[in-house]
Amino acid sequence: MSRANLWRIALLFAVALGLAPGLVWRTPTGLREDVAVVRVTPLAERAGVAGKLSLSGVWELSSPHGWFGGFSALAAAGPRHLIAGSDRGWLLDLDLTGPTPRAVPGSFRFVGERLQGREEVLDLESLAREPASGTLWGGFERENVVFRWAGDGTRTIRPPPEIDRWSENSGPETMARLADGRFIMIAEGPLDGSDTVHEGLLFPSDPAEPVAAQRFRFRAPANYDPVDMTEVPDGRVLILLRRVRYTLPAATFDTAIAIADPRLIRPDGEWQGEVIQRMTGGVFADNFEGIAFVPDAAHPLRGAIWVIADDNFSVFQKSVLLRFDWEG
């Protein structure tokens, strides 16, 4: 094997270790029952953002809690509330009533599921919420299952057969509930032989129930993968897209936001969006994986687009929260 090939393998191995949550760079400590004290710190950096959306806030979330971080999903819970989900199976409530987001004290909680022995369902990658009932859905990779947490506290777990063959590390990363009750789900990993086309599913109703989904194909920009989605008031959706750049000491990321119209989805057809925002460099070169639209209480057609980064439990990355203005 050539020296150049050995260097490439060493580089990829080092980056993989840097992306492995808690494996090398930061080991979780303490107990799950520990109360998380969360600090929200404003960041001044603005360079590296370009597009149609106006950036109106940047914050870093931090906590000494051993399992804090890894945020890969967001869902709106009204005009003054966000729910963040982590890929270690935790939820965090964020209060938006003030000029700076505030972590709700005591809200950081484990919602994963223990299986046989020590095995657990942990890899929460997407969230969706029904406003009237407060029912929350979570898409979990590895096992490729959907959790549903009803408002009365009951929990339902279902593995939709349509996602059974999706990669355990590139599964239901993108999921959104539309206002009409349908759900869109897109695989993070592309179809074999492509770096742009991903399998998508349109569920006519709740994917935690035995309903059949309509298949379609989502075409992303070259080398970008879909990682989350949120609906805006006119019925279109914003799709968060991520591209990984392998560098040392850790990978860096380019992020884009595309807008697309679900009314254009056709059975077995191809669907794509228009990129309206790009983020790269500095704190914006982090691993953004969650997006949610929060309506303005006085003007529901307006609001804010919130985006959160997964720090991969690495000392080289941060849990960054962004806010963009949405003028409707």
Contacts in CASP RR format, 6 or more apart in sequence:
PFRMAT RR
TARGET T0000
AUTHOR 0000-0000-0000
METHOD contacts of the structure
MODEL  1
MSRANLWRIALLFAVALGLAPGLVWRTPTGLREDVAVVRVTPLAERAGVA
GKLSLSGVWELSSPHGWFGGFSALAAAGPRHLIAGSDRGWLLDLDLTGPT
PRAVPGSFRFVGERLQGREEVLDLESLAREPASGTLWGGFERENVVFRWA
GDGTRTIRPPPEIDRWSENSGPETMARLADGRFIMIAEGPLDGSDTVHEG
LLFPSDPAEPVAAQRFRFRAPANYDPVDMTEVPDGRVLILLRRVRYTLPA
ATFDTAIAIADPRLIRPDGEWQGEVIQRMTGGVFADNFEGIAFVPDAAHP
LRGAIWVIADDNFSVFQKSVLLRFDWEG
11 246 0 8 1.000
11 248 0 8 1.000
12 246 0 8 1.000
14 248 0 8 1.000
14 249 0 8 1.000
15 246 0 8 1.000
15 247 0 8 1.000
15 248 0 8 1.000
15 250 0 8 1.000
15 251 0 8 1.000
17 23 0 8 1.000
17 24 0 8 1.000
17 25 0 8 1.000
18 24 0 8 1.000
18 25 0 8 1.000
18 249 0 8 1.000
18 250 0 8 1.000
18 251 0 8 1.000
18 312 0 8 1.000
18 314 0 8 1.000
18 316 0 8 1.000
19 250 0 8 1.000
19 251 0 8 1.000
19 312 0 8 1.000
19 314 0 8 1.000
20 312 0 8 1.000
21 70 0 8 1.000
21 87 0 8 1.000
21 88 0 8 1.000
21 312 0 8 1.000
21 313 0 8 1.000
21 314 0 8 1.000
22 28 0 8 1.000
22 312 0 8 1.000
22 313 0 8 1.000
22 314 0 8 1.000
25 313 0 8 1.000
25 314 0 8 1.000
25 315 0 8 1.000
25 316 0 8 1.000
26 313 0 8 1.000
26 314 0 8 1.000
26 315 0 8 1.000
28 66 0 8 1.000
28 67 0 8 1.000
28 313 0 8 1.000
29 66 0 8 1.000
30 66 0 8 1.000
32 67 0 8 1.000
32 110 0 8 1.000
34 65 0 8 1.000
34 66 0 8 1.000
35 65 0 8 1.000
35 105 0 8 1.000
35 106 0 8 1.000
35 108 0 8 1.000
36 63 0 8 1.000
36 65 0 8 1.000
36 68 0 8 1.000
36 92 0 8 1.000
36 103 0 8 1.000
36 106 0 8 1.000
36 108 0 8 1.000
37 63 0 8 1.000
37 64 0 8 1.000
37 65 0 8 1.000
38 61 0 8 1.000
38 62 0 8 1.000
38 63 0 8 1.000
38 65 0 8 1.000
38 68 0 8 1.000
38 92 0 8 1.000
38 103 0 8 1.000
38 108 0 8 1.000
39 61 0 8 1.000
39 62 0 8 1.000
39 63 0 8 1.000
40 59 0 8 1.000
40 60 0 8 1.000
40 61 0 8 1.000
40 100 0 8 1.000
40 101 0 8 1.000
40 102 0 8 1.000
40 103 0 8 1.000
40 321 0 8 1.000
41 59 0 8 1.000
41 60 0 8 1.000
41 62 0 8 1.000
42 57 0 8 1.000
42 58 0 8 1.000
42 59 0 8 1.000
42 100 0 8 1.000
43 58 0 8 1.000
43 59 0 8 1.000
43 60 0 8 1.000
43 283 0 8 1.000
43 320 0 8 1.000
44 58 0 8 1.000
45 58 0 8 1.000
45 282 0 8 1.000
45 283 0 8 1.000
45 284 0 8 1.000
46 55 0 8 1.000
46 58 0 8 1.000
47 281 0 8 1.000
47 282 0 8 1.000
48 279 0 8 1.000
48 280 0 8 1.000
48 281 0 8 1.000
48 282 0 8 1.000
48 284 0 8 1.000
49 55 0 8 1.000
49 277 0 8 1.000
49 278 0 8 1.000
49 279 0 8 1.000
49 284 0 8 1.000
50 277 0 8 1.000
50 278 0 8 1.000
51 276 0 8 1.000
51 277 0 8 1.000
51 278 0 8 1.000
52 276 0 8 1.000
52 277 0 8 1.000
53 257 0 8 1.000
53 276 0 8 1.000
53 277 0 8 1.000
53 305 0 8 1.000
53 324 0 8 1.000
53 325 0 8 1.000
53 326 0 8 1.000
54 324 0 8 1.000
54 325 0 8 1.000
55 322 0 8 1.000
55 323 0 8 1.000
55 324 0 8 1.000
56 304 0 8 1.000
56 323 0 8 1.000
56 324 0 8 1.000
56 325 0 8 1.000
57 322 0 8 1.000
57 323 0 8 1.000
58 283 0 8 1.000
58 320 0 8 1.000
58 321 0 8 1.000
58 322 0 8 1.000
58 323 0 8 1.000
59 100 0 8 1.000
59 101 0 8 1.000
59 320 0 8 1.000
59 321 0 8 1.000
60 283 0 8 1.000
60 318 0 8 1.000
60 319 0 8 1.000
60 320 0 8 1.000
60 321 0 8 1.000
61 68 0 8 1.000
61 69 0 8 1.000
61 71 0 8 1.000
61 103 0 8 1.000
61 319 0 8 1.000
61 320 0 8 1.000
61 321 0 8 1.000
62 68 0 8 1.000
62 318 0 8 1.000
62 319 0 8 1.000
63 69 0 8 1.000
63 108 0 8 1.000
65 108 0 8 1.000
67 86 0 8 1.000
67 88 0 8 1.000
67 90 0 8 1.000
67 110 0 8 1.000
68 90 0 8 1.000
68 108 0 8 1.000
68 319 0 8 1.000
69 86 0 8 1.000
69 88 0 8 1.000
69 90 0 8 1.000
69 310 0 8 1.000
69 311 0 8 1.000
69 313 0 8 1.000
69 319 0 8 1.000
70 86 0 8 1.000
70 87 0 8 1.000
70 88 0 8 1.000
70 310 0 8 1.000
70 311 0 8 1.000
70 312 0 8 1.000
70 313 0 8 1.000
70 319 0 8 1.000
71 84 0 8 1.000
71 85 0 8 1.000
71 86 0 8 1.000
71 87 0 8 1.000
71 92 0 8 1.000
71 289 0 8 1.000
71 290 0 8 1.000
71 308 0 8 1.000
71 309 0 8 1.000
71 310 0 8 1.000
71 311 0 8 1.000
71 319 0 8 1.000
72 85 0 8 1.000
72 86 0 8 1.000
72 87 0 8 1.000
72 124 0 8 1.000
72 125 0 8 1.000
72 126 0 8 1.000
72 173 0 8 1.000
72 227 0 8 1.000
72 228 0 8 1.000
72 289 0 8 1.000
72 290 0 8 1.000
72 308 0 8 1.000
72 310 0 8 1.000
73 84 0 8 1.000
73 85 0 8 1.000
73 86 0 8 1.000
73 124 0 8 1.000
73 125 0 8 1.000
73 126 0 8 1.000
73 127 0 8 1.000
73 138 0 8 1.000
73 139 0 8 1.000
73 228 0 8 1.000
73 289 0 8 1.000
73 290 0 8 1.000
74 82 0 8 1.000
74 83 0 8 1.000
74 84 0 8 1.000
74 85 0 8 1.000
74 127 0 8 1.000
74 228 0 8 1.000
74 230 0 8 1.000
74 290 0 8 1.000
74 291 0 8 1.000
74 292 0 8 1.000
74 306 0 8 1.000
74 307 0 8 1.000
74 308 0 8 1.000
75 82 0 8 1.000
75 83 0 8 1.000
75 127 0 8 1.000
75 128 0 8 1.000
75 129 0 8 1.000
75 136 0 8 1.000
75 292 0 8 1.000
76 82 0 8 1.000
76 83 0 8 1.000
76 129 0 8 1.000
76 230 0 8 1.000
76 292 0 8 1.000
76 293 0 8 1.000
76 294 0 8 1.000
76 295 0 8 1.000
76 306 0 8 1.000
77 83 0 8 1.000
77 93 0 8 1.000
77 129 0 8 1.000
77 134 0 8 1.000
78 131 0 8 1.000
78 294 0 8 1.000
78 295 0 8 1.000
79 96 0 8 1.000
79 294 0 8 1.000
79 295 0 8 1.000
79 296 0 8 1.000
79 297 0 8 1.000
79 300 0 8 1.000
80 95 0 8 1.000
80 96 0 8 1.000
80 97 0 8 1.000
80 294 0 8 1.000
80 297 0 8 1.000
81 93 0 8 1.000
81 94 0 8 1.000
81 95 0 8 1.000
81 96 0 8 1.000
81 294 0 8 1.000
82 93 0 8 1.000
82 94 0 8 1.000
82 96 0 8 1.000
82 101 0 8 1.000
82 292 0 8 1.000
82 294 0 8 1.000
82 306 0 8 1.000
83 91 0 8 1.000
83 92 0 8 1.000
83 93 0 8 1.000
83 94 0 8 1.000
83 127 0 8 1.000
83 129 0 8 1.000
83 136 0 8 1.000
84 91 0 8 1.000
84 92 0 8 1.000
84 94 0 8 1.000
84 308 0 8 1.000
85 91 0 8 1.000
85 92 0 8 1.000
85 124 0 8 1.000
85 127 0 8 1.000
86 92 0 8 1.000
86 124 0 8 1.000
86 310 0 8 1.000
87 122 0 8 1.000
87 123 0 8 1.000
87 124 0 8 1.000
87 125 0 8 1.000
87 141 0 8 1.000
87 310 0 8 1.000
88 122 0 8 1.000
88 123 0 8 1.000
88 124 0 8 1.000
88 313 0 8 1.000
89 110 0 8 1.000
89 111 0 8 1.000
89 112 0 8 1.000
89 122 0 8 1.000
89 123 0 8 1.000
89 124 0 8 1.000
90 108 0 8 1.000
90 109 0 8 1.000
90 110 0 8 1.000
90 111 0 8 1.000
90 124 0 8 1.000
91 107 0 8 1.000
91 108 0 8 1.000
91 109 0 8 1.000
91 111 0 8 1.000
92 103 0 8 1.000
92 104 0 8 1.000
92 107 0 8 1.000
92 108 0 8 1.000
93 103 0 8 1.000
93 104 0 8 1.000
93 107 0 8 1.000
94 101 0 8 1.000
94 102 0 8 1.000
94 103 0 8 1.000
94 104 0 8 1.000
94 321 0 8 1.000
95 101 0 8 1.000
95 102 0 8 1.000
95 103 0 8 1.000
95 104 0 8 1.000
96 294 0 8 1.000
101 321 0 8 1.000
111 124 0 8 1.000
111 147 0 8 1.000
111 149 0 8 1.000
112 120 0 8 1.000
112 121 0 8 1.000
112 122 0 8 1.000
112 124 0 8 1.000
112 147 0 8 1.000
113 120 0 8 1.000
113 121 0 8 1.000
113 147 0 8 1.000
113 157 0 8 1.000
114 120 0 8 1.000
115 121 0 8 1.000
121 140 0 8 1.000
121 142 0 8 1.000
121 143 0 8 1.000
121 145 0 8 1.000
121 147 0 8 1.000
121 157 0 8 1.000
122 140 0 8 1.000
122 142 0 8 1.000
123 140 0 8 1.000
123 141 0 8 1.000
123 142 0 8 1.000
123 143 0 8 1.000
124 138 0 8 1.000
124 139 0 8 1.000
124 140 0 8 1.000
124 147 0 8 1.000
125 139 0 8 1.000
125 140 0 8 1.000
125 141 0 8 1.000
125 171 0 8 1.000
125 172 0 8 1.000
125 173 0 8 1.000
125 188 0 8 1.000
125 227 0 8 1.000
125 289 0 8 1.000
126 138 0 8 1.000
126 139 0 8 1.000
126 172 0 8 1.000
126 173 0 8 1.000
126 174 0 8 1.000
126 175 0 8 1.000
126 185 0 8 1.000
126 228 0 8 1.000
127 136 0 8 1.000
127 137 0 8 1.000
127 138 0 8 1.000
127 139 0 8 1.000
127 175 0 8 1.000
127 292 0 8 1.000
128 136 0 8 1.000
128 137 0 8 1.000
128 138 0 8 1.000
128 175 0 8 1.000
128 176 0 8 1.000
128 177 0 8 1.000
128 183 0 8 1.000
129 135 0 8 1.000
129 136 0 8 1.000
129 137 0 8 1.000
129 177 0 8 1.000
130 136 0 8 1.000
130 177 0 8 1.000
130 181 0 8 1.000
133 150 0 8 1.000
133 151 0 8 1.000
134 151 0 8 1.000
135 148 0 8 1.000
135 149 0 8 1.000
135 150 0 8 1.000
135 151 0 8 1.000
136 148 0 8 1.000
136 149 0 8 1.000
136 151 0 8 1.000
137 146 0 8 1.000
137 147 0 8 1.000
137 148 0 8 1.000
137 149 0 8 1.000
137 175 0 8 1.000
137 177 0 8 1.000
137 183 0 8 1.000
137 206 0 8 1.000
137 207 0 8 1.000
137 208 0 8 1.000
138 146 0 8 1.000
138 147 0 8 1.000
138 148 0 8 1.000
138 175 0 8 1.000
139 145 0 8 1.000
139 146 0 8 1.000
139 147 0 8 1.000
139 172 0 8 1.000
139 175 0 8 1.000
140 146 0 8 1.000
140 147 0 8 1.000
140 172 0 8 1.000
141 168 0 8 1.000
141 169 0 8 1.000
141 170 0 8 1.000
141 171 0 8 1.000
141 172 0 8 1.000
141 173 0 8 1.000
141 188 0 8 1.000
142 168 0 8 1.000
142 169 0 8 1.000
143 159 0 8 1.000
143 168 0 8 1.000
144 159 0 8 1.000
144 160 0 8 1.000
144 163 0 8 1.000
144 164 0 8 1.000
144 166 0 8 1.000
144 168 0 8 1.000
144 171 0 8 1.000
144 172 0 8 1.000
145 157 0 8 1.000
145 158 0 8 1.000
145 159 0 8 1.000
146 157 0 8 1.000
146 158 0 8 1.000
146 159 0 8 1.000
146 160 0 8 1.000
146 172 0 8 1.000
146 175 0 8 1.000
146 207 0 8 1.000
146 208 0 8 1.000
147 155 0 8 1.000
147 156 0 8 1.000
147 157 0 8 1.000
147 208 0 8 1.000
148 155 0 8 1.000
148 156 0 8 1.000
148 157 0 8 1.000
148 158 0 8 1.000
148 206 0 8 1.000
148 208 0 8 1.000
149 155 0 8 1.000
150 156 0 8 1.000
156 208 0 8 1.000
157 208 0 8 1.000
158 207 0 8 1.000
158 208 0 8 1.000
158 209 0 8 1.000
158 210 0 8 1.000
160 201 0 8 1.000
160 203 0 8 1.000
160 207 0 8 1.000
160 213 0 8 1.000
162 201 0 8 1.000
162 212 0 8 1.000
162 213 0 8 1.000
162 215 0 8 1.000
163 171 0 8 1.000
163 172 0 8 1.000
163 185 0 8 1.000
163 187 0 8 1.000
163 201 0 8 1.000
166 172 0 8 1.000
166 187 0 8 1.000
166 189 0 8 1.000
166 199 0 8 1.000
167 187 0 8 1.000
167 188 0 8 1.000
167 189 0 8 1.000
170 187 0 8 1.000
170 188 0 8 1.000
170 189 0 8 1.000
170 225 0 8 1.000
171 187 0 8 1.000
171 188 0 8 1.000
171 189 0 8 1.000
172 185 0 8 1.000
172 187 0 8 1.000
173 186 0 8 1.000
173 187 0 8 1.000
173 188 0 8 1.000
173 225 0 8 1.000
173 226 0 8 1.000
173 227 0 8 1.000
173 228 0 8 1.000
173 289 0 8 1.000
174 184 0 8 1.000
174 185 0 8 1.000
174 186 0 8 1.000
174 187 0 8 1.000
174 188 0 8 1.000
174 226 0 8 1.000
174 227 0 8 1.000
174 228 0 8 1.000
174 229 0 8 1.000
174 239 0 8 1.000
174 240 0 8 1.000
175 183 0 8 1.000
175 184 0 8 1.000
175 185 0 8 1.000
175 186 0 8 1.000
175 207 0 8 1.000
175 228 0 8 1.000
175 229 0 8 1.000
176 183 0 8 1.000
176 184 0 8 1.000
176 229 0 8 1.000
176 230 0 8 1.000
176 231 0 8 1.000
176 237 0 8 1.000
177 183 0 8 1.000
177 231 0 8 1.000
178 184 0 8 1.000
178 231 0 8 1.000
178 235 0 8 1.000
178 237 0 8 1.000
178 262 0 8 1.000
179 231 0 8 1.000
179 235 0 8 1.000
181 205 0 8 1.000
181 206 0 8 1.000
182 202 0 8 1.000
182 203 0 8 1.000
182 204 0 8 1.000
182 205 0 8 1.000
182 262 0 8 1.000
183 201 0 8 1.000
183 202 0 8 1.000
183 203 0 8 1.000
183 205 0 8 1.000
183 206 0 8 1.000
183 207 0 8 1.000
184 200 0 8 1.000
184 201 0 8 1.000
184 202 0 8 1.000
184 203 0 8 1.000
184 229 0 8 1.000
184 237 0 8 1.000
184 262 0 8 1.000
184 265 0 8 1.000
185 200 0 8 1.000
185 201 0 8 1.000
185 203 0 8 1.000
185 207 0 8 1.000
185 213 0 8 1.000
186 198 0 8 1.000
186 199 0 8 1.000
186 200 0 8 1.000
186 201 0 8 1.000
186 218 0 8 1.000
186 226 0 8 1.000
186 229 0 8 1.000
186 239 0 8 1.000
187 198 0 8 1.000
187 199 0 8 1.000
187 200 0 8 1.000
188 198 0 8 1.000
188 225 0 8 1.000
188 226 0 8 1.000
188 227 0 8 1.000
189 198 0 8 1.000
189 225 0 8 1.000
190 196 0 8 1.000
190 197 0 8 1.000
190 198 0 8 1.000
190 220 0 8 1.000
190 225 0 8 1.000
191 197 0 8 1.000
191 198 0 8 1.000
191 199 0 8 1.000
191 217 0 8 1.000
195 222 0 8 1.000
195 223 0 8 1.000
196 219 0 8 1.000
196 220 0 8 1.000
196 221 0 8 1.000
196 222 0 8 1.000
196 223 0 8 1.000
196 224 0 8 1.000
197 217 0 8 1.000
197 218 0 8 1.000
197 219 0 8 1.000
197 220 0 8 1.000
197 270 0 8 1.000
198 217 0 8 1.000
198 218 0 8 1.000
198 219 0 8 1.000
198 220 0 8 1.000
198 225 0 8 1.000
198 226 0 8 1.000
199 215 0 8 1.000
199 217 0 8 1.000
199 218 0 8 1.000
200 215 0 8 1.000
200 216 0 8 1.000
200 217 0 8 1.000
200 218 0 8 1.000
201 213 0 8 1.000
201 214 0 8 1.000
201 215 0 8 1.000
201 216 0 8 1.000
202 213 0 8 1.000
202 214 0 8 1.000
202 216 0 8 1.000
202 262 0 8 1.000
202 265 0 8 1.000
203 211 0 8 1.000
203 213 0 8 1.000
203 214 0 8 1.000
204 211 0 8 1.000
204 212 0 8 1.000
204 213 0 8 1.000
204 214 0 8 1.000
205 211 0 8 1.000
207 213 0 8 1.000
214 265 0 8 1.000
214 267 0 8 1.000
215 267 0 8 1.000
215 268 0 8 1.000
216 265 0 8 1.000
216 266 0 8 1.000
216 267 0 8 1.000
216 268 0 8 1.000
216 269 0 8 1.000
216 270 0 8 1.000
216 271 0 8 1.000
217 268 0 8 1.000
217 269 0 8 1.000
217 270 0 8 1.000
217 271 0 8 1.000
218 226 0 8 1.000
218 239 0 8 1.000
218 270 0 8 1.000
218 271 0 8 1.000
218 272 0 8 1.000
219 270 0 8 1.000
219 271 0 8 1.000
219 272 0 8 1.000
220 226 0 8 1.000
220 241 0 8 1.000
220 258 0 8 1.000
220 272 0 8 1.000
221 241 0 8 1.000
221 256 0 8 1.000
221 258 0 8 1.000
221 275 0 8 1.000
223 243 0 8 1.000
224 241 0 8 1.000
224 242 0 8 1.000
224 243 0 8 1.000
224 254 0 8 1.000
224 256 0 8 1.000
225 241 0 8 1.000
225 242 0 8 1.000
225 243 0 8 1.000
226 239 0 8 1.000
226 240 0 8 1.000
226 241 0 8 1.000
227 240 0 8 1.000
227 241 0 8 1.000
227 242 0 8 1.000
227 288 0 8 1.000
227 289 0 8 1.000
227 290 0 8 1.000
228 239 0 8 1.000
228 240 0 8 1.000
228 289 0 8 1.000
228 290 0 8 1.000
228 291 0 8 1.000
229 237 0 8 1.000
229 238 0 8 1.000
229 239 0 8 1.000
229 240 0 8 1.000
229 291 0 8 1.000
230 237 0 8 1.000
230 238 0 8 1.000
230 291 0 8 1.000
230 292 0 8 1.000
230 293 0 8 1.000
230 305 0 8 1.000
231 237 0 8 1.000
231 238 0 8 1.000
231 293 0 8 1.000
232 238 0 8 1.000
232 259 0 8 1.000
232 293 0 8 1.000
232 305 0 8 1.000
232 326 0 8 1.000
232 328 0 8 1.000
233 293 0 8 1.000
233 295 0 8 1.000
233 300 0 8 1.000
233 301 0 8 1.000
233 328 0 8 1.000
234 301 0 8 1.000
234 328 0 8 1.000
235 261 0 8 1.000
235 262 0 8 1.000
235 263 0 8 1.000
236 259 0 8 1.000
236 260 0 8 1.000
236 261 0 8 1.000
236 262 0 8 1.000
237 259 0 8 1.000
237 260 0 8 1.000
237 261 0 8 1.000
237 262 0 8 1.000
238 257 0 8 1.000
238 258 0 8 1.000
238 259 0 8 1.000
238 291 0 8 1.000
238 293 0 8 1.000
238 305 0 8 1.000
239 257 0 8 1.000
239 258 0 8 1.000
239 259 0 8 1.000
239 260 0 8 1.000
239 273 0 8 1.000
240 255 0 8 1.000
240 256 0 8 1.000
240 257 0 8 1.000
240 288 0 8 1.000
240 289 0 8 1.000
240 290 0 8 1.000
240 291 0 8 1.000
240 307 0 8 1.000
241 255 0 8 1.000
241 256 0 8 1.000
241 257 0 8 1.000
241 258 0 8 1.000
241 275 0 8 1.000
242 253 0 8 1.000
242 254 0 8 1.000
242 255 0 8 1.000
242 287 0 8 1.000
242 288 0 8 1.000
242 289 0 8 1.000
243 253 0 8 1.000
243 254 0 8 1.000
243 255 0 8 1.000
243 256 0 8 1.000
244 251 0 8 1.000
244 252 0 8 1.000
244 253 0 8 1.000
245 251 0 8 1.000
245 252 0 8 1.000
245 253 0 8 1.000
245 254 0 8 1.000
249 316 0 8 1.000
250 314 0 8 1.000
250 316 0 8 1.000
250 317 0 8 1.000
251 287 0 8 1.000
252 281 0 8 1.000
252 285 0 8 1.000
252 286 0 8 1.000
253 285 0 8 1.000
253 286 0 8 1.000
253 287 0 8 1.000
253 288 0 8 1.000
254 278 0 8 1.000
254 279 0 8 1.000
254 280 0 8 1.000
254 285 0 8 1.000
255 278 0 8 1.000
255 279 0 8 1.000
255 280 0 8 1.000
255 284 0 8 1.000
255 288 0 8 1.000
255 307 0 8 1.000
256 275 0 8 1.000
256 277 0 8 1.000
256 278 0 8 1.000
256 279 0 8 1.000
257 275 0 8 1.000
257 276 0 8 1.000
257 277 0 8 1.000
257 278 0 8 1.000
257 291 0 8 1.000
257 305 0 8 1.000
257 307 0 8 1.000
258 272 0 8 1.000
258 273 0 8 1.000
258 274 0 8 1.000
258 275 0 8 1.000
258 276 0 8 1.000
259 273 0 8 1.000
259 274 0 8 1.000
259 276 0 8 1.000
260 271 0 8 1.000
260 272 0 8 1.000
260 273 0 8 1.000
260 274 0 8 1.000
264 271 0 8 1.000
265 271 0 8 1.000
277 324 0 8 1.000
279 285 0 8 1.000
279 288 0 8 1.000
279 322 0 8 1.000
283 318 0 8 1.000
283 320 0 8 1.000
286 309 0 8 1.000
286 311 0 8 1.000
286 317 0 8 1.000
286 318 0 8 1.000
286 320 0 8 1.000
287 309 0 8 1.000
287 310 0 8 1.000
287 311 0 8 1.000
287 312 0 8 1.000
287 317 0 8 1.000
288 307 0 8 1.000
288 308 0 8 1.000
288 309 0 8 1.000
288 310 0 8 1.000
288 320 0 8 1.000
288 322 0 8 1.000
289 308 0 8 1.000
289 309 0 8 1.000
289 310 0 8 1.000
290 307 0 8 1.000
290 308 0 8 1.000
290 310 0 8 1.000
291 305 0 8 1.000
291 306 0 8 1.000
291 307 0 8 1.000
291 308 0 8 1.000
292 305 0 8 1.000
292 306 0 8 1.000
293 303 0 8 1.000
293 304 0 8 1.000
293 305 0 8 1.000
293 306 0 8 1.000
293 326 0 8 1.000
294 303 0 8 1.000
294 304 0 8 1.000
294 306 0 8 1.000
295 301 0 8 1.000
295 302 0 8 1.000
295 303 0 8 1.000
296 302 0 8 1.000
296 303 0 8 1.000
296 304 0 8 1.000
301 328 0 8 1.000
302 325 0 8 1.000
302 326 0 8 1.000
302 327 0 8 1.000
302 328 0 8 1.000
303 325 0 8 1.000
303 326 0 8 1.000
303 328 0 8 1.000
304 323 0 8 1.000
304 324 0 8 1.000
304 325 0 8 1.000
304 326 0 8 1.000
305 323 0 8 1.000
305 324 0 8 1.000
305 325 0 8 1.000
305 326 0 8 1.000
306 321 0 8 1.000
306 322 0 8 1.000
306 323 0 8 1.000
306 324 0 8 1.000
307 321 0 8 1.000
307 322 0 8 1.000
307 324 0 8 1.000
308 319 0 8 1.000
308 320 0 8 1.000
308 321 0 8 1.000
308 322 0 8 1.000
309 317 0 8 1.000
309 318 0 8 1.000
309 319 0 8 1.000
309 320 0 8 1.000
309 321 0 8 1.000
310 317 0 8 1.000
310 319 0 8 1.000
311 317 0 8 1.000
311 318 0 8 1.000
311 319 0 8 1.000
END
